Amino acid sequence: WAINPSSAEIFLNGQDDDCNIDTHDQPIKWADNGHYYLRVGIPGGINWPSAKTAAEGLSFMGMRGHLVTVSSDAENLFLTNDPELGNGDNFGDLLNDHWLGGYQIAGSSEPDGGWKWVTNEDFVYMNWGIAEPNNFGDENSIHFAHDMSAGGKEWNDAEGEVMLPGYIVEFEPACVRGIDNDGDGHDVACDDDCDDADPSVYMNAPELCDGIDNNCNGMADEETD
């Protein structure tokens, strides 16, 4: 491939293929949790489902990627202020309009019910902008937008099919599995089993017509109507 401004950036190959210093290709480590983060810019834009698929298709040092999940002011501030990721309040505001890994379960109470992370970890920390989320339309996905708060770059809800200029990938070490009480190959320690006493219940399990939330998405029997 040629390295020039008209080339597409190939991430994680150690080359600045498109000669664009605003689109680096090596993840940045946050010392507080040992995770790595990568800002991916997409000429022409990308919607949330495509960003999720693309992030999960990346790997770094044996770690699989996913759209970023944020659990504290400290993590949000790291993303905001790192020169390669957000560049703070300086020229560029690089995080603006980049997708995160937050989404809203279909049928949830609007505007603030049913928000989840793609990793199934608890959705507790939030840094919404003023009057957000507001579900202005069918807004079911999260991106960085609006202003800066004490916790860093604020968040906004948006329609998942909106084309935005990029997304943030997080790479984290595989968890160490704990006790699998129901023998389904999933456990609470790795955040992929919401009922470790029922082998039919785990993240992304087939949804059964049994009145139970088998796939851990917060809804029961939604795929069996």
DATAJO-V788588 format. One record per helix or strand. SS is the DSSP state (~ for helix, > for strand). FROM is the first residue (numbers start at 1). LEN is the number of residues. If there is no record, write none. Layout:
ss from len
SS FROM LEN
SS FROM LEN
This chain:
ss from len
> 28 2
> 36 11
~ 48 9
> 59 2
> 63 5
~ 73 9
> 98 7
> 115 3
> 128 1
> 141 9
> 152 7
> 164 8
~ 188 3
